[in-house]
Each structure stands twice: as structure tokens, then as C-alpha cells.
């Protein structure tokens, strides 16, 4: 296998952007960024804290409150033009950014490229959405003497806190609608994978975004993230990450009663009926999609189909083929030719995955594939955070590995006999982000999709991405939505303007 990239040297970054200027951390602290494929540092970023955060919020507040000529009052078509330019710049730099995403997050180079494409799609979608909108909704007041209109205005200063698994894509999902609506923002990328978000801020500036509108503070969640969530001058906080951290964000935001949007992950069912496997081609497709659902980006996906729920009559054949193919997935450094799956993002994440597998086996699960660290190879250094794609059979709802989000390459197998049983298993989770149904029966597909308590339901597919369709979940998968018209609405306030064109005295009181 050939490595398709030159390894950049360790170098210092000014990675905090405030008021149009790139800065070091006020404390001078830095953090090394590790390549998960070998565990070695390959970049250094500023390690911001509460002081940097306060300065960034102050700059974003000043940019929002700046009055005439500021970003909030810029016409929608002009804001859209900036977003369109950002999309073009993302595609221009696709190879560079895809490589950076691969090295930073551990994913394959092709996965990194797809992330850049999808990020560009988000910027284009929200640009088109605001550019084509009517200026307001006229409300009939029942008289010609009153002009009444409902308008949408930007929320204000937005705190955007993004996860480590899809750094650029998740930043795009938040930054694009925030800017389209006319807000200013401070983004805090994950301290583990901040590099492509830093690069995205540079592209925003190149596209013509005014100074102060975009801010970034690189640093940990317990300082930077917490301060953003509680800050009295922040009007909205949008967070994507784990349930525990999400509840902390909501708690910190509560005293200031700011708007909160949370996307907190899922434990997503992939329900396969026997009729979806009736022909060799259909069987192969369902197996292939189950592999994609569970093991893309080493399972480090909030919508990963980590729970295979398969009809009993085809279970043995389906699981046997699934395990065979899982065992042949080529693990290695994401920049190497032929690699299909990269490492986990950190040693901590691998240890967490190993603990879940150990607990599952202790609780009676049967290991069909994987379950170990792979042997080192030239394209797979021993110091990298690799873990084999793992298939666990004979699982049940009492197991931690079935109930809790693993965020690793682990697929559990449950079995059903009836449609009602399949629905009950799929819905037996405190999460409700996404799920899939595989069946050749169109009526059954619609019935089951209608009964699943998940924010997205795919039928005979898994992981398609549409920026025009809302994304978010039920239950503990969070509150609010990203993407689609509702994703834009998260970053807006609604105002009713009532203008009396012929005012008269009301004479409620004697004068």
C-alpha cells in the first residue's frame, strides 16, 4: 500500500480568531494534535480558556450590535453570496481539507473528501434558502388601516460547539444557517480534531465575511465550552456531542434562558425483514448496507446502525456473511491506498470500545468477528488506535452494549419473528435519532417507518444525506433540528410588526 500524502512537520498555530485577528491563547498554553493512525503529534494549536472565550464573545457581540452596515442588516442576497463563495472555496481546497480531515480524525481519505462535499452542499443549501425567501408573512388584520407582517430576525451571538467525529461537516451544519440568518458566532471545535474548523474560518474570511462575525476558540469543553454555554452575552448555544456533555450544556444555559439546540447521538436500529433478502442480489445489498451502517468511520457516527435487528428465518445466513465480510475489512492509515477503515480517534475511545465488548461477552454475547486489536502492518502502525470491526451475536436488551452508545466498530445482533416484535425492539431505546427498515413489502415499509420513534427513518438504505431535510432525534437524542427549513429557524427569532396607518384615540380613560 502507498501513502498518498506527505507528512507535515509539527508547527505552531495561532488558532484563536477574535475580531478579525488570529491569536495565541491569552495564557500561552498549547495542545499537541495526535494522528490516531500512529499516536504521534503532527500539529500544535492554542489551548484557549475562559479569558479567550470572553474576548471572542465580546467581539461577536460588538459585530452583531454594530448597527447599520453590520452583518445582521446585510441583505439576504448578499449574505447568500458569501455562503456560495465559501462552498466554492471548499471544493477548490477539497484535496487539502480531505487530507487534513483524514489525518486529524483518522477517517479514510475518501471519507474526508465526502465530508468536504457535504459541507459545501450545506453552505449552498442555506444560501439558496435565504436568497429566495419572501421578506415576511403578511397577516390579514381585517382592515385596510393596519399593515401587519411577521418577520424573521437573527437570534444574535451564537455559540457553536462541535464534535470530534465530523469536524468540518458538523461545523458547516451550524455555521451556514447561523450566517444565512444574519448572526455572529463563536465556534468551539473539539480539542481532539480542530484543524479543519480552523481552516474553514480562513475560508470564510477569504469569501468576504466581515471581521468580527466569525470567531473560534480552540480549547477543552470544561473551560471554553462551559463558558460559552453560560455566557450572558450568548443568545443561542448549539451543541453536538454526547448525552452527558449535552445535559451539562443545557444546565449551564438555563439561567440565562438562551435558545438551546442539542444533537446527542443515538443507538440506531437497522431492521432487516426476510423478504429483503429474497434474491441473491437483494441479500448482498442488505448485507453490504449493514456493514456500511455499522463500520463507516470505524462506527464513530451518531447515526451508526449499530443494532442489527434481523428476522429469525434469515438470521444465521445473514450473520454468517456479515461476519465473514467484516473480517475482511482492510484497516489502516486513512491516507493509504486500499484502506477501507481507519483507526479510532484516541486511545481512550479504543479502551472504551474494548470495555463494551468485554462486558457483552461476559453477559452472554457470541463473538462472530473481530473483538481484538489487529496485528501491526506497514500501513497499520502498532502505536495507532486500531480495533477490528466486531460482530456480536445473540444479544439482548439487558446488555450495556445494546443499550448504550459505543461509538466504535461494534455491531450487535438481535432477532425477531413478527413485525410487532421488530418495532418493539427498534423502539426499545432511550435514544431516537435514526433507523432503517429493509423490506420488499411497500406497505410494511410505510407501516414500520410510521411506528418507529426516530427522527430519521431510511427505507432500503442507510446514511443518505440531504441538506434540505431536517436532522435531529426523539427522546434523549436531543432537542431542535439541524438542516432543512427548521435548521434555519433555530437561528432566528420571530417578530410580529403591527403598523396602524390611521391611529385614533382609544378613550379608555376619562381625560
SEVEXKE-869656 format. One record per residue (C-alpha): residue in one letter; x, z, y; residue number from 1. Coordinates in steps of 0.02 Angstrom, whole numbers, plus 50000, padded with zeros to 5 digits. Each point is the difference from the previous one (the first is absolute). Layout:
  residuo   east     up  north  num
        a      X      Z      Y  NUM
...
***
This chain:
  residuo   east     up  north  num
        x  50000  50000  50000    1
        x  50060  49960  50176    2
        x  49978  50112  50151    3
        x  49922  49898  50140    4
        x  50060  50105  50146    5
        x  50155  50060  50086    6
        x  50007  50189  50006    7
        x  49999  50056  50183    8
        x  50122  50135  50052    9
        x  49946  50173  50052   10
        x  49966  49999  50186   11
        x  49926  50110  50134   12
        x  49826  49963  50065   13
        x  49915  50042  50163   14
        x  49832  50006  49917   15
        x  49891  50098  50121   16
        x  49911  49889  50125   17
        x  49924  50082  50154   18
        x  49943  49918  50160   19
        x  50084  49835  49961   20
        x  50169  50075  49954   21
        x  50087  50024  49832   22
        x  50069  50176  49985   23
        x  50090  50120  49885   24
        x  49913  50162  49954   25
        x  50004  50129  50139   26
        x  50086  50119  49879   27
        x  50124  49869  49944   28
        x  49943  50022  49819   29
        x  50005  49853  49879   30
        x  49941  49961  49824   31
        x  50077  49888  49868   32
        x  49885  49872  49921   33
        x  50031  49977  49814   34
        x  49983  49843  49897   35
        x  49893  50058  49852   36
        x  50080  49869  49888   37
        x  50166  50094  50002   38
        x  49968  50161  50097   39
        x  50131  49954  50130   40
        x  49977  50008  50190   41
        x  49993  49833  50088   42
        x  49933  50044  50172   43
        x  49988  50145  50122   44
        x  49852  50038  50113   45
        x  49964  50127  50135   46
        x  49917  50160  49939   47
        x  49873  50038  50135   48
        x  49906  50163  50023   49
        x  49864  50076  50110   50
        x  50097  49969  50161   51
        x  50016  49814  49965   52
        x  49817  49995  49951   53
        x  49944  50080  50163   54
        x  50102  49875  50100   55
        x  49927  49853  49901   56
        x  49821  50060  50023   57
        x  50030  50026  50187   58
        x  50062  49821  50016   59
        x  49852  49932  49903   60
        x  49881  50105  50107   61
        x  50078  49933  50160   62
        x  49987  49822  49937   63
        x  49817  50023  49956   64
        x  49953  50088  50162   65
        x  50098  49879  50109   66
        x  49847  49919  50077   67
        x  49977  49819  50053   68
        x  50117  49881  49911   69
        x  50030  50118  49855   70
        x  49975  49957  49817   71
        x  49825  50076  49984   72
        x  49936  49887  50140   73
        x  50091  49844  49940   74
        x  49870  49867  49953   75
        x  49966  49990  49814   76
        x  50061  49820  49988   77
        x  50168  50053  50073   78
        x  50016  50146  49881   79
        x  49957  49881  49858   80
        x  50136  49880  50056   81
        x  50130  50137  49979   82
        x  49935  50039  49825   83
        x  50006  49817  49950   84
        x  50181  49993  50058   85
        x  50041  50153  49895   86
        x  49926  49915  49847   87
        x  50108  49846  50032   88
        x  50156  50108  50021   89
        x  49965  50090  49836   90
        x  49995  49833  49910   91
        x  50156  49942  50091   92
        x  50094  50155  49939   93
        x  49917  50003  49828   94
        x  50160  49992  49898   95
        x  50091  50131  50102   96
        x  49854  50120  50002   97
        x  49957  49971  49818   98
        x  50178  50042  49952   99
        x  49997  50156  50108  100
        x  49836  50056  49922  101
        x  50072  49971  49826  102
        x  50156  50103  50032  103
        x  49909  50138  50093  104
        x  49850  50025  49885  105
        x  50073  49936  49835  106
        x  49873  49862  49972  107
        x  50046  49825  49945  108
        x  50048  49872  50129  109
        x  49844  49899  49963  110
        x  49891  50153  50026  111
        x  50088  50028  50166  112
        x  49965  49822  50054  113
        x  49816  50018  49955  114
        x  49990  50158  50105  115
        x  50065  49904  50151  116
        x  49871  49862  49973  117
        x  49860  50127  49987  118
        x  50059  50090  50156  119
        x  49997  49837  50096  120
        x  49823  49968  49935  121
        x  49945  50168  50071  122
        x  50069  49960  50173  123
        x  49916  49829  49999  124
        x  49834  50071  49940  125
        x  49985  50133  50135  126
        x  50060  49879  50133  127
        x  49862  49878  49954  128
        x  49871  50139  49988  129
        x  50023  50063  50178  130
        x  50029  49828  50076  131
        x  49831  49938  49939  132
        x  49895  50154  50041  133
        x  49859  50007  50125  134
        x  50041  50114  50148  135
        x  49861  50121  49957  136
        x  49828  50021  49922  137
        x  49858  49985  50124  138
        x  49863  50129  49974  139
        x  49824  49955  50057  140
        x  49944  50142  50114  141
        x  49826  49927  50022  142
        x  50020  49958  50185  143
        x  50093  49870  50102  144
        x  50060  50138  50117  145
        x  50120  50070  49869  146
        x  50155  49921  49925  147
        x  50048  50096  49842  148
        x  50148  49956  49891  149
        x  50098  50084  49860  150
        x  50187  49969  50009  151
        x  50150  50048  49895  152
        x  50154  50078  50077  153
        x  50167  50056  49928  154
        x  50013  50178  49937  155
        x  50163  50036  50093  156
        x  50163  50059  49924  157
        x  50005  49974  49812  158
        x  50114  50092  49878  159
        x  50034  49889  49849  160
        x  50077  50084  49848  161
        x  50047  49882  49859  162
        x  50055  50022  49817  163
        x  50160  49956  49910  164
        x  49931  49877  49873  165
        x  49944  49857  50115  166
        x  50093  50036  50163  167
        x  49976  49838  50096  168
        x  49829  49956  49930  169
        x  49923  50170  50035  170
        x  50075  50002  50174  171
        x  49924  49827  50031  172
        x  49829  50059  49941  173
        x  50004  50135  50134  174
        x  50099  49922  50142  175
        x  49905  49834  50004  176
        x  49825  50074  50028  177
        x  50068  50135  50115  178
        x  50077  49869  50114  179
        x  49855  49879  49983  180
        x  49883  50136  50065  181
        x  50114  50036  50149  182
        x  50080  50164  49946  183
        x  50176  50064  50015  184
        x  50080  50083  49850  185
        x  50140  50101  49923  186
        x  50038  49958  49818  187
        x  50088  50116  49880  188
        x  50059  49906  49845  189
        x  50048  50093  49843  190
        x  50172  50077  50018  191
        x  50043  49922  49831  192
        x  49961  49818  50044  193
        x  49999  49975  50190  194
        x  50103  49842  50020  195
        x  49871  49860  50006  196
        x  49889  50100  50118  197
        x  50147  50014  50118  198
        x  50024  49812  49985  199
        x  49814  49972  50035  200
        x  50014  50094  50166  201
        x  50139  49880  50050  202
        x  49886  49853  49960  203
        x  49860  50074  50106  204
        x  50118  50008  50148  205
        x  50060  49823  49968  206
        x  49818  49943  49997  207
        x  49975  50067  50176  208
        x  49920  50170  49975  209
        x  50023  50100  50162  210
        x  50122  50145  50002  211
        x  49923  50166  49951  212
        x  49856  49930  49899  213
        x  50092  50016  49834  214
        x  50099  50154  49951  215
        x  50085  50053  49839  216
        x  50075  50166  49949  217
        x  50097  50004  49837  218
        x  50001  50171  49919  219
        x  49915  50111  49871  220
        x  49816  50036  49983  221
        x  50013  50189  50023  222
        x  50069  49977  50176  223
        x  49956  49829  50070  224
        x  49841  49972  49900  225
        x  49933  50175  50031  226
        x  50033  49990  50186  227
        x  49914  49832  50014  228
        x  49847  50064  49908  229
        x  49981  50154  50110  230
        x  50056  49926  50167  231
        x  49867  50022  50136  232
        x  50043  49832  50081  233
        x  49972  49903  49839  234
        x  49822  49932  49988  235
        x  50003  49935  49821  236
        x  50106  50030  49846  237
        x  50001  49876  49857  238
        x  50088  50059  49843  239
        x  50034  49918  49832  240
        x  50077  50106  49864  241
        x  49965  50138  49876  242
        x  49851  50116  49993  243
        x  50098  50159  50038  244
        x  50084  49926  50154  245
        x  49837  49920  50055  246
        x  49908  50165  50002  247
        x  50141  50074  50104  248
        x  49981  49858  50125  249
        x  49812  50027  50012  250
        x  50024  50187  50024  251
        x  50129  49974  50137  252
        x  49889  49874  50090  253
        x  49843  50107  49994  254
        x  50031  50115  50151  255
        x  50010  49851  50118  256
        x  49854  49911  49916  257
        x  50093  49835  50000  258
        x  49945  49852  49895  259
        x  50074  50004  49825  260
        x  50016  49862  49870  261
        x  50072  50045  49830  262
        x  50043  49890  49851  263
        x  50054  50120  49864  264
        x  50026  49903  49841  265
        x  49904  49983  49840  266
        x  49989  50013  49812  267
        x  49933  49828  49969  268
        x  49906  49942  49843  269
        x  50023  49828  49922  270
        x  49847  49978  49887  271
        x  50016  49866  49866  272
        x  49847  49949  49899  273
        x  50023  49912  49833  274
        x  49915  49840  50061  275
        x  50141  49979  50126  276
        x  50117  49972  49852  277
        x  49892  49878  49902  278
        x  50124  49855  50005  279
        x  50190  49999  49985  280
        x  50015  49944  50182  281
        x  49880  50135  50063  282
        x  50089  50133  49897  283
        x  50170  49950  50068  284
        x  49933  50001  50179  285
        x  49926  50174  49982  286
        x  50162  50068  49926  287
        x  50105  49916  50133  288
        x  49892  50071  50140  289
        x  50006  50174  49922  290
        x  50190  49990  50007  291
        x  49993  49943  50180  292
        x  49876  50136  50044  293
        x  50108  50139  49930  294
        x  50181  49948  50022  295
        x  50020  49898  50160  296
        x  50124  50092  50113  297
        x  50031  50118  49853  298
        x  49823  50068  50018  299
        x  50037  50069  50174  300
        x  49838  49929  50070  301
        x  49849  50100  50062  302
        x  49885  49874  49916  303
        x  50098  49987  49837  304
        x  49890  49975  49848  305
        x  50079  50148  49912  306
        x  49847  50038  49892  307
        x  49960  49868  49870  308
        x  49823  50030  49934  309
        x  49976  49877  49858  310
        x  49855  49968  49880  311
        x  50032  50075  49829  312
        x  49976  49839  49901  313
        x  50150  49917  50084  314
        x  50104  50153  50040  315
        x  50129  49988  49860  316
        x  50038  49817  50027  317
        x  50000  50017  50190  318
        x  50114  50152  50005  319
        x  50121  49928  49872  320
        x  50025  49842  50103  321
        x  50007  50097  50163  322
        x  50135  50116  49930  323
        x  50100  49854  49931  324
        x  50003  49912  50167  325
        x  50032  50160  50098  326
        x  50155  50027  49894  327
        x  50067  49829  50051  328
        x  49984  50024  50189  329
        x  50171  49969  50076  330
        x  50056  50151  50102  331
        x  50139  49990  50127  332
        x  50056  49986  50179  333
        x  49863  49909  50093  334
        x  50119  49874  50077  335
        x  50061  49938  49831  336
        x  49934  49838  49925  337
        x  49881  50026  49856  338
        x  49957  50181  50040  339
        x  49813  50035  49986  340
        x  49994  50184  50046  341
        x  50114  50107  50108  342
        x  50041  50185  50003  343
        x  49896  50145  50059  344
        x  50029  50043  50182  345
        x  50095  50163  49971  346
        x  50068  50118  49869  347
        x  49859  50120  50046  348
        x  49870  49868  49961  349
        x  50080  49961  49832  350
        x  50007  50184  49954  351
        x  49816  50016  50045  352
        x  49958  49851  49889  353
        x  50099  50072  49855  354
        x  49909  50166  50016  355
        x  49830  49915  49991  356
        x  50049  49904  49843  357
        x  50068  50158  49918  358
        x  49839  50094  50038  359
        x  49895  49857  49930  360
        x  50096  49997  49837  361
        x  49985  50188  49986  362
        x  49811  49983  50023  363
        x  49984  49873  49860  364
        x  50028  49829  50077  365
        x  50084  49869  49891  366
        x  50148  49906  50073  367
        x  49982  49812  49971  368
        x  50137  49937  50115  369
        x  50133  50065  50119  370
        x  50010  50184  50040  371
        x  50187  50001  50034  372
        x  50135  49954  50123  373
        x  50067  49828  49952  374
        x  50177  49968  49943  375
        x  50118  49954  50143  376
        x  50043  49817  50024  377
        x  50097  49896  50128  378
        x  49837  49966  50094  379
        x  49937  50178  49971  380
        x  50126  50134  50054  381
        x  49994  50166  49910  382
        x  49987  50086  50169  383
        x  49840  49906  50043  384
        x  49828  50081  49986  385
        x  49933  49891  49859  386
        x  49863  50048  49877  387
        x  49925  49894  49863  388
        x  49821  49937  50016  389
        x  49903  50124  49894  390
        x  49838  49981  49901  391
        x  49915  50160  49942  392
        x  49860  49978  49873  393
        x  49863  50120  49941  394
        x  49983  50082  50170  395
        x  49854  50105  50058  396
        x  49931  50069  50163  397
        x  50074  50175  49978  398
        x  50178  49934  50013  399
        x  50091  50019  50166  400
        x  50070  49824  49983  401
        x  49822  49932  49998  402
        x  49934  50106  50143  403
        x  50146  50002  50121  404
        x  50087  49860  50095  405
        x  50169  49970  49915  406
        x  50065  49862  50115  407
        x  50115  49934  49866  408
        x  49999  49868  49860  409
        x  49881  50096  49887  410
        x  49840  49928  49925  411
        x  49876  50109  49906  412
        x  49875  49931  49874  413
        x  49822  50065  49978  414
        x  49865  49925  49889  415
        x  49812  49972  50017  416
        x  49859  49931  49894  417
        x  49856  49973  50122  418
        x  49980  49939  50178  419
        x  49937  50170  50056  420
        x  50151  50084  49923  421
        x  50118  49878  50087  422
        x  49921  50037  50169  423
        x  50005  50187  49970  424
        x  50185  49995  49957  425
        x  50042  49890  50149  426
        x  49909  50116  50121  427
        x  50068  50160  49925  428
        x  50133  50024  50133  429
        x  50013  50091  50165  430
        x  50070  49841  50076  431
        x  49907  49838  50035  432
        x  50116  49869  50073  433
        x  49989  49847  49887  434
        x  49955  49941  49827  435
        x  49972  49844  49897  436
        x  49876  49934  49872  437
        x  50043  49868  49871  438
        x  49852  49915  49916  439
        x  49931  49826  49966  440
        x  49823  50063  50033  441
        x  49957  49970  50183  442
        x  49852  50118  49995  443
        x  50105  50140  49926  444
        x  50135  49967  50129  445
        x  49878  50026  50143  446
        x  49920  50152  49919  447
        x  50163  50090  49967  448
        x  50076  49954  50169  449
        x  49845  50069  50084  450
        x  50015  50165  49907  451
        x  50186  50031  50028  452
        x  50036  50127  50138  453
        x  50153  49913  50068  454
        x  50034  49918  50167  455
        x  50057  49836  49923  456
        x  49943  49927  49833  457
        x  50082  49845  49931  458
        x  49911  49897  49867  459
        x  50115  49905  49881  460
        x  50148  50026  50116  461
        x  50115  50136  50064  462
        x  50093  50026  50165  463
        x  49939  49850  50103  464
        x  50025  50027  50187  465
        x  49879  49945  50136  466
        x  50035  50063  50178  467
        x  49821  49959  50049  468
        x  49930  50123  49870  469
        x  49999  50186  50032  470
        x  50118  50113  49901  471
        x  49973  50184  49966  472
        x  49926  50118  49875  473
        x  49866  50123  49949  474
        x  50027  50185  49965  475
        x  50177  50065  50019  476
        x  50068  49825  50026  477
        x  49971  50031  50184  478
        x  49892  49967  50152  479
        x  49986  49846  50108  480
        x  50048  49821  49962  481
        x  50144  49882  50030  482
        x  49987  49811  50017  483
        x  49841  49902  50036  484
        x  49887  50033  50150  485
        x  49987  50184  49953  486
        x  50190  50011  50006  487
        x  49997  49942  50180  488
        x  49857  50120  50040  489
        x  50110  50148  49949  490
        x  50108  49966  50153  491
        x  49857  49988  50124  492
        x  49878  50108  50095  493
        x  49823  49938  50033  494
        x  49930  50012  50177  495
        x  49826  49966  50066  496
        x  49999  49935  50180  497
        x  49828  50012  50083  498
        x  49986  49919  50171  499
        x  49844  50024  50105  500
        x  49990  49849  50115  501
        x  49856  50072  50104  502
        x  50022  50188  50010  503
        x  49854  50103  50066  504
        x  49980  50187  50032  505
        x  49930  50094  49853  506
        x  49918  50143  50099  507
        x  50015  50127  49861  508
        x  50024  50135  50127  509
        x  49916  50033  50167  510
        x  50115  49966  50147  511
***
